[in-house]
Amino acid sequence: MALNNLNYPLDFKFKITTLASDFNITDKNGNYVAYVRQKMFKLKEDVIVFNDETKSKELFRIRANQWIDFNASYSLNEIATGKNFGRLARKGMRSIWKSTYNVLDANDQPKFTITEDNAWTKFFDGMVSEIPIIGMFTGYFLNPAYTVKDANGKEYFKLKKMPSFFGRRFQLDRMIDIDDEDESLVILSLLMMVLLERARG
């Protein structure tokens, strides 16, 4: 099972009725694409991608490669075959100012970069979210967007956080066609990135 031939845009919508970080992914017609669940009480991030909310079939697993690492990376694997798609690597110091992630293939070669479009969004979100009451509304006016580019700067995907309380919803659009293998690699990377970035806004 690969994450391709999908009907974009995709909606990532977090559940607010569970303690765990769970979210549904649906396509533009409202059809299920996947259900993502981050295991609780783990020292290292451990994420399972299911076929839907029934969790009857495990499709993919995303795991942190180290316990505590400023430049943490996350392996992306298909459960049924054990296939390794590659990994997502967070860039440490640059991420303080502007969130940046590298997407590497199964051979550990850089394929794509996920970059936050506007660094000021992150800066102001960090300031305003600490203000009592006002900070509750940052999800409505401080919503980051991220662009996925290859090594030549060609843009493939755009991920936007949509206005909502509690950072509940993201939308993913594909801008141009992409190889099936690369599409699965990028989407799995974005699933993990959303979990890491969700707390903002």
C-alpha positions in Angstrom: 0.0 0.0 0.0 1.5 3.3 -1.1 0.3 6.8 -0.6 -0.2 7.9 -4.2 -2.8 8.4 -6.8 -4.7 10.5 -4.3 -7.4 13.1 -4.9 -6.0 16.4 -3.6 -6.3 18.5 -1.5 -6.0 16.2 1.5 -7.4 17.3 4.9 -5.5 16.4 8.1 -7.9 16.8 11.0 -6.9 16.1 14.6 -9.3 14.5 17.1 -9.7 16.5 20.3 -11.5 13.8 22.2 -8.4 11.7 22.8 -5.3 12.3 24.8 -3.1 10.8 22.1 -2.2 12.8 19.0 -4.6 11.2 16.5 -5.7 12.6 13.2 -7.7 11.5 10.2 -6.6 12.1 6.6 -9.3 12.4 4.0 -9.2 13.3 0.3 -11.2 16.1 -1.5 -14.2 13.8 -1.8 -14.2 13.0 2.0 -12.9 9.5 1.5 -10.5 8.0 4.0 -6.8 8.0 3.1 -5.4 7.0 6.5 -5.7 7.4 10.3 -2.5 8.5 12.1 -1.9 7.7 15.8 1.1 8.7 17.9 1.8 6.3 20.8 1.6 7.9 24.2 4.2 7.9 27.0 7.1 7.0 24.7 10.6 8.5 25.2 11.0 8.3 21.4 8.3 9.2 19.0 6.5 6.2 17.6 3.7 6.7 15.1 1.5 4.2 13.3 -0.5 4.9 10.1 -3.7 2.8 9.9 -6.1 2.3 7.0 -8.8 4.2 8.8 -10.2 5.0 12.3 -11.1 1.3 12.9 -7.4 0.6 13.1 -8.0 -2.8 11.5 -4.8 -2.6 9.3 -1.4 -1.1 10.1 0.1 0.4 7.0 3.2 2.4 8.0 5.4 3.1 11.1 7.4 6.2 11.8 10.0 6.1 14.6 12.5 8.5 16.0 16.1 7.3 15.5 17.4 8.7 18.7 16.0 9.6 22.2 16.8 13.2 22.5 18.5 14.9 19.6 18.3 18.5 18.5 18.7 17.3 14.9 16.2 14.4 15.4 15.4 12.1 12.5 12.5 9.7 11.8 12.5 6.5 9.8 9.6 5.9 7.5 8.7 2.2 6.9 5.9 0.1 5.4 4.7 -2.5 7.9 3.6 -5.3 5.6 6.8 -5.5 3.6 9.3 -3.9 5.9 10.1 -1.5 3.1 12.1 1.6 4.1 11.0 4.7 2.3 13.7 6.9 3.9 13.7 9.4 6.7 12.7 12.8 7.8 15.5 14.9 9.4 14.8 18.1 11.3 17.4 20.8 10.9 18.3 22.0 14.4 19.5 25.6 14.6 17.6 26.8 11.6 14.4 25.4 13.1 14.6 27.8 16.0 13.9 30.7 13.5 12.3 28.9 10.6 11.1 25.3 10.6 13.1 23.3 8.1 13.2 19.5 7.4 15.2 17.4 5.0 13.6 14.4 3.4 16.1 11.6 2.5 15.4 8.5 0.4 16.1 4.8 1.4 19.8 5.3 0.4 20.0 8.3 2.7 20.3 10.7 -0.2 18.7 14.1 0.1 15.6 14.3 -2.1 13.4 17.1 -0.8 13.3 20.0 1.7 10.3 21.1 3.7 10.6 24.8 4.6 8.3 27.1 6.4 7.2 29.9 4.1 7.2 32.8 6.6 9.6 32.9 9.5 7.8 35.8 11.1 4.7 33.5 11.6 6.7 31.3 13.9 8.3 34.3 15.7 5.0 36.0 16.5 3.3 32.7 17.3 5.9 32.1 20.0 5.3 35.5 21.5 1.5 35.8 21.3 0.8 32.2 22.4 2.2 33.1 25.9 -0.3 35.9 26.4 -3.3 34.8 28.6 -6.6 34.5 26.7 -5.2 36.2 23.5 -2.9 33.2 23.1 -5.9 30.9 22.7 -6.8 32.6 19.4 -3.5 32.3 17.6 -4.9 29.3 15.7 -7.1 31.8 13.8 -4.6 34.3 12.7 -1.1 32.8 12.9 -1.2 29.8 10.6 2.1 28.7 9.0 2.5 27.2 5.5 5.2 24.9 4.3 6.5 24.1 0.8 8.1 20.9 -0.3 10.9 21.5 -2.9 13.5 19.3 -4.6 17.2 20.0 -4.8 16.6 22.3 -7.8 14.0 24.4 -6.0 11.0 22.9 -7.9 7.9 23.1 -5.7 5.8 19.9 -5.4 3.6 20.3 -2.4 2.1 23.0 -0.2 0.9 22.3 3.4 -1.2 24.9 5.2 -2.5 25.1 8.7 -6.1 26.1 8.5 -7.8 28.6 10.9 -9.1 26.6 13.9 -8.9 26.3 17.7 -6.4 23.8 19.1 -4.5 23.5 15.8 -7.0 21.0 14.5 -6.7 21.1 10.8 -4.1 21.1 8.0 -4.6 21.0 4.2 -2.1 19.5 1.7 -2.1 20.3 -1.9 0.0 18.8 -4.7 1.3 21.4 -7.1 2.8 19.2 -9.9 3.0 15.5 -10.6 5.6 13.5 -8.7 7.0 9.9 -8.9 4.8 7.4 -6.9 7.7 6.4 -4.6 8.6 10.0 -3.9 5.0 10.9 -3.2 4.7 8.2 -0.5 8.1 9.4 1.0 6.9 13.0 1.1 3.5 12.3 2.6 4.9 10.1 5.3 7.4 12.9 6.1 4.7 15.5 6.3 2.6 13.3 8.6 5.5 13.3 11.1 6.2 17.0 10.6 2.6 17.9 11.3 2.8 16.0 14.7 6.0 18.0 15.5 4.6 21.3 14.4 1.0 21.0 15.5 1.5 22.6 18.9 2.1 26.0 17.2 -0.7 28.4 16.3 
